Each structure stands twice: as structure tokens, then as C-alpha cells.
């Protein structure tokens, strides 16, 4: 019973993390008030995940001085296809 609850809790955490990263990307496309508690939560929750990827992969210029940050895409792929399966498999072994 405890294993199932732990498995579901970790699964929900990964889903929330994925959606938070997606929401952060969408927020970056519009003008937002960074003093808003929800916006601050999204940025504070996702920054520790995105910062290492941002530091590893420099931002790419797409012309006219526009920069594209690929760290959210890379983070989502790493979380979805490497971290999450490893963690879930380890939870099943408990």
C-alpha cells in the first residue's frame, strides 16, 4: 500500500513539474507581473531545474537579436525519458 502511495505521489510530482515548466515557457512569451505570487512560485519552482541546462547549453540566436532558450525543452526531455523512468523503476524495487 505504501509503495503505491509513494509511486503515485512521485508520479504526480513529475506531472506538476512538467506543467510548471510548460507554464513558465508560456509566461515568457507574454508580459507578466513578476511580483505576482503565482508567477514567482512557477519561476522559483522551475529555476533549480532549468538553470543547469541553461548553463550547459548557451542560448541560440535566431536573428535580429532574438535569443531562444532551449533549456526548458531539454529539461523536459531529460526528465521525461531519463530521470522519471529511473526514479519510477527504483520505487518499484522498494
N, C-alpha and C positions, 0 to 999 in steps of 0.2 A: 504493500500500500504506500509506504513512504517513498519507495523508488519511483512509483508512478507520479506521485505529487511533485517530487523533485524534478523529474523529467518534464512534466508539464510546465512547471514554473520556469525552468531554464528555456524551454521552447517559447514560452510567452515573452520572456526577456529578449530573446533574439528577434522575435517579431516586432516588439516595441522599438528595439534598436534600429532595425531596418527601416521602419516607418519614420523614425526620428531623423535618420539620415536623408530620406527622400523629402521630408518636410523641410529640412534645412536647405536642400538644393532649391526647392520651390521658393523658399523665403529669399534666397539670394538673387532671385530674378525680379523681385519687387522691392519697393521701398518699405521698410518696416521700422517700427519704433523699437530700438534695442533695449529700451527701459521696460518694455512690456514683459511681465513675469513669464509668460508662456514662451516668448521668443528667447529670453535669457535661459530658460530651462532647456530648450532644444539645443541652443549653442553650447551650454555648459555640459550637457549630457553627451553630445556628439564630438566635441573638440578633442577629448583624450583619444578617441578612436581615429579621427581624421588627421590629427597633427603628425603622427609618424609617417603616414602615407604622403602627406603634403611635403614633408621634409625629404623623403626618398625620391619623389618624382617632382621635378620642377614644373611649374605651371607652363603651359604651352601658349604661344601667341598665335592667334588665328588671323592676324592682320588688323590694320587700323588701330593698333594699340590695345585690342581686346585680348584679355587673358582668359584662358579656360583652365579650371581646376578639376583635374581628373581624379583627385583623391577620394571623393565620395563613391565613384564608380568602382575604383579598385578596392576600396574598403568593403563595399557591398559584396563584390565577387569573392574576396578572401574570407569574409565572414560566412557567406552562404555555402561556399564549396570547400573550405578547408577547416575553419575553426568550428563551425556548428556541427559538422559530421563527427569530428574528433571528440568534441565535448559530449555529444549525444551518445556516441559509442561507449565512451568511458562511463557515462551514467548507467548504461545498460549492464556494465560489468560489475557495478556495485551490488 
